[in-house]
Amino acid sequence: MLSASDRTHQKGMANSPTQAQEISLMLRAWSDGDTEALNKLLPLVYDELHRQAHRCLRHERAGHTLQTTDLIHEAYLKLAAQAEVEWENHAHFFALSAQLMRHILVDYARAKHRAKRGGDVPRLSLSKAEPVAAGRLDVDLLALDEALTRLAAIDEQQARVVELRYFSGLDIEETAAALGISPATVKRDWTTAKAWLGRELKRQ
């Protein structure tokens, strides 16, 4: 069952078209060198960043020591360091935040893996996003990251679709807006990418 927060955020990446426009304006001001815009931006994007972080960590196994607030803060610090990015709109911002959260989780998993000297790597299930190929597929986070990197070399857009839908939990329309493509293209890429990843990950 969805929480009240999840039901609220299913309405989109911003609570209203007005808020989405305000976020986009702040991002453009930030790109133009207005450092104060960054301070004004955080209250507007915090709830969505919290949803993204929660969705990312929900895929992790119980006992994961990285907390939602930790992931939000790490991602926001990395976002704040993106001084050279020409922000297009709020969808662009949340697309990059999803990518950064993926990298943070992968770096965290690698560090834990090294600390355990070959111990278990955090496992997750792509079926929690949607079924992959014919059924449930449990993989470790590092294997998924490596597979996505290989997929990006073949079709970068498909890899981005998986990243946004799986790590950020964006729906078809939100993913389409973030990538500037049609919902029909997102659906096609999502289906194709899942089948490809399913074949790749079963070889692990």
C-alpha positions in Angstrom: 0.0 0.0 0.0 1.3 3.5 -0.9 2.0 5.9 1.9 0.3 9.3 1.9 3.6 10.8 0.8 3.9 8.4 -2.2 0.3 9.1 -3.2 1.0 12.8 -3.1 4.2 12.6 -5.1 2.6 10.4 -7.8 1.0 13.6 -9.0 4.4 14.7 -10.5 7.9 16.0 -9.8 6.4 19.3 -8.6 3.2 20.0 -6.7 1.9 22.3 -9.4 2.8 23.8 -12.8 3.5 27.0 -10.9 6.0 25.4 -8.6 7.6 23.6 -11.5 8.0 26.9 -13.2 9.4 28.5 -10.1 12.0 25.7 -9.8 13.0 26.1 -13.4 13.4 29.9 -13.0 15.6 29.3 -9.9 17.7 26.8 -11.8 18.3 29.2 -14.7 19.2 32.0 -12.3 21.7 29.6 -10.6 23.1 28.8 -14.0 23.5 32.5 -14.7 25.6 32.9 -11.5 23.0 33.8 -8.9 24.4 31.9 -5.9 21.4 33.0 -3.7 19.1 31.1 -6.1 20.6 27.9 -4.8 19.5 28.7 -1.2 16.0 29.5 -2.4 15.9 26.3 -4.4 16.4 23.7 -1.6 13.0 24.2 0.1 11.3 23.8 -3.3 13.0 20.6 -4.2 13.5 18.9 -0.9 10.3 16.9 -0.8 11.0 15.5 -4.3 14.6 14.7 -3.4 13.3 12.9 -0.3 11.0 10.8 -2.4 13.8 9.9 -4.8 16.1 8.9 -1.9 13.4 6.9 -0.3 12.6 5.1 -3.5 16.3 4.4 -4.1 16.8 3.0 -0.6 13.6 1.0 -0.6 15.3 -1.4 -3.1 18.1 -2.0 -0.6 18.1 -4.9 1.8 17.2 -4.4 5.5 20.0 -3.1 7.7 21.4 -0.8 5.0 23.2 1.9 7.1 22.8 4.8 4.6 19.7 6.7 5.7 17.4 8.7 3.5 18.5 12.0 4.9 22.2 11.0 4.3 21.5 10.2 0.7 19.6 13.5 0.2 22.4 15.5 1.7 25.1 13.8 -0.3 23.1 14.1 -3.5 22.4 17.8 -2.9 26.0 18.6 -2.1 26.9 17.0 -5.5 24.1 18.9 -7.2 25.3 22.1 -5.7 28.8 21.5 -7.1 27.4 21.3 -10.6 28.3 25.0 -11.3 28.9 24.4 -15.1 25.5 22.8 -15.8 23.1 24.7 -18.0 19.9 23.7 -16.3 17.0 23.3 -18.7 14.1 22.9 -16.3 13.0 21.1 -13.1 12.9 17.7 -14.9 16.5 18.1 -15.9 17.4 18.8 -12.2 15.6 15.7 -10.9 17.0 13.5 -13.7 20.6 14.5 -12.7 19.7 13.9 -9.0 18.6 10.4 -9.9 21.9 9.8 -11.6 23.9 11.1 -8.7 22.0 9.0 -6.2 22.8 5.9 -8.3 26.5 6.8 -8.2 26.4 7.4 -4.4 24.7 4.0 -3.7 27.2 2.2 -6.0 30.2 3.9 -4.3 28.7 3.0 -1.0 28.2 -0.6 -2.1 31.8 -0.8 -3.4 33.2 0.5 -0.1 31.2 -2.0 1.9 32.3 -4.8 -0.5 35.9 -3.9 0.0 35.5 -3.7 3.7 34.1 -7.2 3.8 36.9 -8.4 1.5 34.6 -10.1 -0.9 31.5 -10.4 1.3 28.0 -10.1 0.1 27.1 -7.2 -2.1 23.7 -5.5 -1.5 21.1 -7.3 -3.5 18.0 -5.8 -5.0 15.2 -6.7 -7.4 14.3 -5.0 -10.6 10.9 -6.5 -10.3 10.2 -3.9 -7.6 10.1 -1.3 -10.4 8.4 -3.6 -12.9 8.9 -7.2 -13.9 12.1 -7.8 -15.9 11.6 -10.1 -18.8 9.6 -13.2 -17.7 9.9 -12.8 -13.9 11.6 -11.7 -10.8 15.3 -11.1 -11.1 17.4 -10.5 -8.0 20.8 -9.0 -8.7 23.4 -7.1 -6.8 23.7 -3.3 -7.1 27.2 -3.5 -8.5 26.2 -5.9 -11.2 23.3 -3.7 -12.2 25.5 -0.6 -12.3 28.0 -2.5 -14.6 25.2 -3.7 -16.8 23.7 -0.2 -17.1 27.2 1.1 -18.1 27.4 -1.6 -20.8 23.9 -0.7 -21.9 24.8 3.0 -22.1 27.6 2.2 -24.5 25.0 0.6 -26.8 22.1 2.9 -26.2 22.5 5.7 -23.7 18.9 6.7 -23.8 17.7 3.3 -22.8 20.1 3.3 -19.9 18.9 6.7 -18.8 15.3 5.5 -18.9 16.1 2.6 -16.6 18.0 4.9 -14.3 15.1 7.4 -14.0 12.4 4.7 -13.7 14.3 2.4 -11.3 16.5 4.6 -9.2 14.3 7.7 -9.1 10.9 6.0 -9.4 9.7 8.4 -12.1 6.6 7.4 -14.1 6.4 7.2 -17.9 5.3 10.8 -18.3 7.9 12.2 -15.8 10.7 10.2 -17.5 9.6 11.5 -20.9 9.7 15.1 -19.6 13.1 14.6 -18.0 14.6 13.2 -21.2 12.7 15.4 -23.7 11.2 12.4 -25.5 7.7 11.0 -26.0 5.9 8.7 -23.5 5.6 6.1 -26.3 9.4 6.2 -26.7 9.9 5.8 -23.0 7.6 2.7 -22.9 9.5 1.2 -25.8 12.9 1.8 -24.4 11.8 0.6 -20.9 10.6 -2.7 -22.3 13.6 -3.2 -24.5 16.1 -2.2 -21.8 14.5 -4.5 -19.2 14.7 -7.5 -21.6 18.4 -6.7 -22.3 19.2 -6.3 -18.7 17.4 -9.5 -17.8 19.6 -11.4 -20.2 22.8 -9.7 -19.0 22.1 -10.1 -15.3 21.2 -13.8 -15.5 24.7 -14.4 -16.8 26.2 -13.1 -13.6 
